[in-house]
Amino acid sequence: MSRIALVDDDRNILTSVSMTLEAEGFEVETYNDGQSALDAFNKKLPDMAVFDIKMPRMDGMDLLQRVRQKTNMPVIFLTSKDDEIDEVLGLRMGADDYVKKPFSQRLLVERIRALLRRQEALDGVEVAETEETKLMERGELLMDPLRHAVRWKGMDVTLTVTEFLLLQALAQRPGFVKSRDQLMDVAYDDQVYVDDRTIDSHIKRLRKKMRTVDSDFSAIETLYGIGYRYNEE
């Protein structure tokens, strides 16, 4: 049973997320400030952790910096700040992912599972191959769910969890159209209300990232008023 540490000064989040994770079979430890978490980590490290950024006594950035001095355990940031600078800084400091509040708890659980699988793969632990974990190759696209890795035309592309899940959902069935509602089901759950145009924003950022390695990237096609389709190239 994997041990997950939740560090957030919002007790409602600690309660709701810990209940969700425990129902999924995880052992959960909760802390409402960074210093308390660090004191506990100095005695025994969890398998991975989820940190809020803004917290009393020690914020998530400082906590991550201290943690990275002794371990490479997976860390996800939670934050209510809509600031790309903080996201970039957190990832550069060694965070493995960054999820903005309000967030889908289903998405968070899947990201935790993905990071734990990736860590097991890096540690040399054999992971059973399933439809969710096996390599997927579609033309010039290669996706490795275990390592949360994407390669396009032989070059690495760094995606957020939502971008990865959307690309994976589209690429699983090339040529088939997925509506915005279907893609929202991939990225969110009933606990979070988002406008369906949010998917358009995610797809826009996904295309932008793919075009950083290939300015001619056009594999994701928009069907106006319907949805999106992945076309193999």
Secondary structure as GFF3:
##gff-version 3
##sequence-region A 1 233
A	DSSP	beta_strand	3	7	.	.	.	ID=ss1
A	DSSP	alpha_helix	11	23	.	.	.	ID=ss2
A	DSSP	beta_strand	27	31	.	.	.	ID=ss3
A	DSSP	alpha_helix	34	41	.	.	.	ID=ss4
A	DSSP	beta_strand	48	52	.	.	.	ID=ss5
A	DSSP	alpha_helix	60	67	.	.	.	ID=ss6
A	DSSP	beta_strand	75	79	.	.	.	ID=ss7
A	DSSP	alpha_helix	84	93	.	.	.	ID=ss8
A	DSSP	beta_strand	97	100	.	.	.	ID=ss9
A	DSSP	alpha_helix	105	122	.	.	.	ID=ss10
A	DSSP	beta_strand	136	138	.	.	.	ID=ss11
A	DSSP	beta_strand	141	144	.	.	.	ID=ss12
A	DSSP	beta_strand	149	152	.	.	.	ID=ss13
A	DSSP	beta_strand	155	157	.	.	.	ID=ss14
A	DSSP	alpha_helix	161	171	.	.	.	ID=ss15
A	DSSP	beta_strand	177	179	.	.	.	ID=ss16
A	DSSP	alpha_helix	180	187	.	.	.	ID=ss17
A	DSSP	alpha_helix	197	211	.	.	.	ID=ss18
A	DSSP	beta_strand	220	223	.	.	.	ID=ss19
A	DSSP	beta_strand	227	230	.	.	.	ID=ss20
###
